[in-house]
Amino acid sequence: MGMCRLVLDLPTACPPHDLLDIAATELNERGTRGWTNLELRTTQTTGTALVRRVTFTYWTPATTTLHPQRISYHTLWAHLENTDRTALLNLTAGGTVSLAITRLLTRTAGSSFFVRDPAGDHRLPTSFRIFLHTMAHGRF
């Protein structure tokens, strides 16, 4: 077994039990299997009152090779042009993305930013959709 870390930018208003649920969803969407003992470790500010950086730890079997990476949504957001931000805020609730948005996020955040749906199509991680909702509406 090995201990791993997961860092996500999530709404400040989100209760701790919801944070754990979102982290569990992130692990599952990213293909991390066999994880146990997910714990909320720390929260930090991001420079935006609506969003905080949340660190979790979890245990995985030694044979597991795929682990989520740290993706700072707040930093990604800061590097986008206003037109790109607007396009992201107008995405469907299901997280499906156009080719233009896929190219934008791949260029900005890397190809591992996305998760795949059962059909194999790119989809935004649930945690990023929550981040976008927070930025659009000012709440969780």
C-alpha positions in Angstrom: 0.0 0.0 0.0 1.1 3.5 -0.7 -0.2 6.9 0.5 -1.1 9.4 -2.2 -2.2 13.0 -2.3 -5.0 14.6 -4.2 -5.3 18.4 -4.4 -8.4 20.1 -5.8 -9.7 23.7 -6.0 -13.2 23.6 -4.6 -15.9 26.0 -3.3 -15.3 27.6 0.1 -19.0 27.0 0.9 -18.8 23.3 0.4 -19.2 21.3 3.6 -16.5 18.7 4.6 -18.6 15.7 3.8 -19.3 17.0 0.3 -15.6 17.7 -0.2 -14.9 14.0 0.5 -17.6 12.9 -1.9 -16.2 15.1 -4.6 -12.7 13.8 -4.0 -14.0 10.2 -4.2 -15.7 11.0 -7.5 -12.4 12.5 -8.8 -10.5 9.3 -7.9 -13.0 7.1 -9.6 -13.3 9.3 -12.7 -9.5 9.3 -13.1 -9.4 5.5 -12.9 -7.8 5.1 -9.5 -8.9 1.7 -8.3 -8.7 0.1 -4.9 -8.2 3.3 -2.9 -9.1 3.4 0.7 -9.1 5.8 3.7 -9.7 9.0 1.9 -9.1 11.9 4.3 -9.4 15.6 4.2 -6.0 17.0 5.2 -5.7 20.8 4.7 -7.4 23.7 3.1 -5.7 26.8 1.8 -6.7 30.1 0.2 -6.4 30.6 -3.6 -6.7 34.3 -3.8 -10.4 34.0 -4.7 -12.9 34.1 -1.8 -15.2 31.6 -3.5 -12.6 28.9 -3.9 -10.1 27.1 -1.6 -7.4 24.6 -2.4 -8.2 21.3 -0.6 -5.7 18.5 0.0 -6.7 14.9 0.6 -4.8 11.8 1.3 -5.7 8.2 0.4 -4.1 4.8 0.3 -3.7 2.7 -2.8 -2.5 -0.9 -3.5 1.2 -0.9 -4.5 0.2 -2.2 -7.9 -2.0 0.8 -8.8 -0.1 3.0 -11.2 -2.7 5.7 -12.2 -3.0 8.5 -9.7 -4.7 11.9 -10.1 -2.3 14.8 -10.4 -2.6 18.2 -8.9 -4.6 20.4 -11.2 -5.0 24.0 -10.0 -8.3 25.2 -11.5 -7.7 28.6 -10.0 -4.3 29.0 -11.8 -5.9 27.6 -15.0 -8.7 30.2 -14.7 -6.2 33.0 -14.2 -4.4 32.1 -17.4 -7.5 32.1 -19.6 -8.8 35.0 -21.7 -12.3 36.4 -20.8 -13.8 34.9 -24.0 -12.4 31.5 -23.0 -13.8 31.8 -19.5 -17.2 32.7 -20.9 -17.1 29.6 -23.2 -16.3 27.4 -20.3 -19.1 28.8 -18.1 -21.6 28.0 -20.9 -20.7 24.3 -21.0 -23.5 21.8 -20.6 -24.1 20.4 -17.1 -23.0 17.0 -18.4 -19.5 18.2 -19.0 -19.4 17.5 -22.7 -16.9 19.7 -24.5 -16.5 21.0 -28.0 -13.3 20.5 -30.0 -12.4 24.1 -29.5 -12.7 23.8 -25.7 -10.8 20.5 -25.7 -7.9 22.2 -27.6 -8.0 25.2 -25.3 -7.8 23.1 -22.1 -5.3 20.6 -23.5 -3.0 23.5 -24.5 -3.5 25.2 -21.1 -3.7 22.3 -18.7 -2.4 19.2 -20.6 -4.1 16.2 -22.1 -4.5 14.4 -18.7 -6.9 17.2 -17.6 -9.9 15.4 -19.0 -11.6 12.2 -17.9 -13.3 9.7 -20.3 -16.9 8.8 -20.3 -18.0 5.2 -21.0 -18.1 5.9 -24.7 -14.4 7.1 -24.6 -15.2 10.7 -25.2 -13.5 13.6 -23.4 -15.4 14.9 -20.5 -14.7 17.5 -17.8 -14.0 16.1 -14.3 -16.9 16.6 -11.9 -14.7 18.7 -9.7 -14.0 21.1 -12.5 -17.7 21.4 -13.3 -18.3 22.3 -9.6 -15.5 24.9 -9.9 -17.1 26.4 -13.0 -20.5 26.5 -11.3 -19.0 28.3 -8.4 -17.3 30.9 -10.6 -20.5 31.4 -12.6 -22.9 31.6 -9.7 -20.7 32.6 -6.7 -21.9 29.6 -4.7 -21.8 25.8 -4.6 
